[in-house]
Amino acid sequence: MSEPQLSKDTSTGPLSESRKRDILEILLPGIGLDGAQTLLSYTQQRPIEAGRILVAQGDKDTDLFLLLRGSFSVFEKIRINQRDVVLQTATFPGPGILGEVNLLMESARSATVAAIEEADVLVLTHTSFLSLSQEHPKLAIEIVKCLGVAIHNRSVAFQHKVRGNILREGKTVDG
C-alpha cells in the first residue's frame, strides 16, 4: 500500500478544517485523523505574509511550526575571516515541519527561516505541547516519534549532501 503524498497547495483561500487534518495526518504519520483533530485544538493558525521571518537564528523560542502551505528560505549567519556572512542554505515548499529540535530540546534556533510567499502555518507553543502531553499522553508520544523521524531524515539528507559535495570535488583520502 502506498503512502499518501502531499502536493503543494496552490489555492489562495482559507484551508478547510478537513484539509488541515489531512495535512497533519501526513506530516505526523501515526496520529490518525482523531489525533490530528485533537492536535488542531492545541495550535494557533497564522497567515504569514511573504518576507516575514518565522524564526531567527539564535532565538530561544520553542514553538513548533506546522507549515501548511507556502515556500520558505533558510539563512545561516557564519563568520568567515572575522566577518559575518549570511548564506541562503535551503529553500523548500510547505507542507513541512519547522522547529522540532527547539520544541524538544529548548535550544537556540540554528538558522533564520523566512516565508518567500504567502503561507499558512499552525503554531504549537511549548506550553500547549506540555498541556497536550498531560491531557493526551499517547498522542504526545506519537508526535515525539514523528519529530524524531523528521530529525533523523534531515540528518541523513545532510550526510548525503556532504558526501555528494565531497565526491564532486573528486578528492579522496587513503587510509
HELIX and SHEET records of a PDB file:
HELIX    1   1 GLU A   17  LEU A   27  1                                  11    
HELIX    2   2 GLY A   32  LEU A   40  1                                   9    
HELIX    3   3 GLU A  100  MET A  105  1                                   6    
HELIX    4   4 HIS A  126  GLU A  135  1                                  10    
HELIX    5   5 PRO A  137  GLU A  169  1                                  33    
SHEET    1   A 4 GLN A  44  ILE A  48  0                                        
SHEET    2   A 4 ALA A 119  LEU A 124 -1                                        
SHEET    3   A 4 LEU A  64  ARG A  69 -1                                        
SHEET    4   A 4 GLY A  96  LEU A  98 -1                                        
SHEET    1   B 4 ILE A  53  VAL A  55  0                                        
SHEET    2   B 4 THR A 112  ALA A 115 -1                                        
SHEET    3   B 4 SER A  71  ILE A  80 -1                                        
SHEET    4   B 4 ARG A  83  PRO A  93 -1                                        
END                                                                             
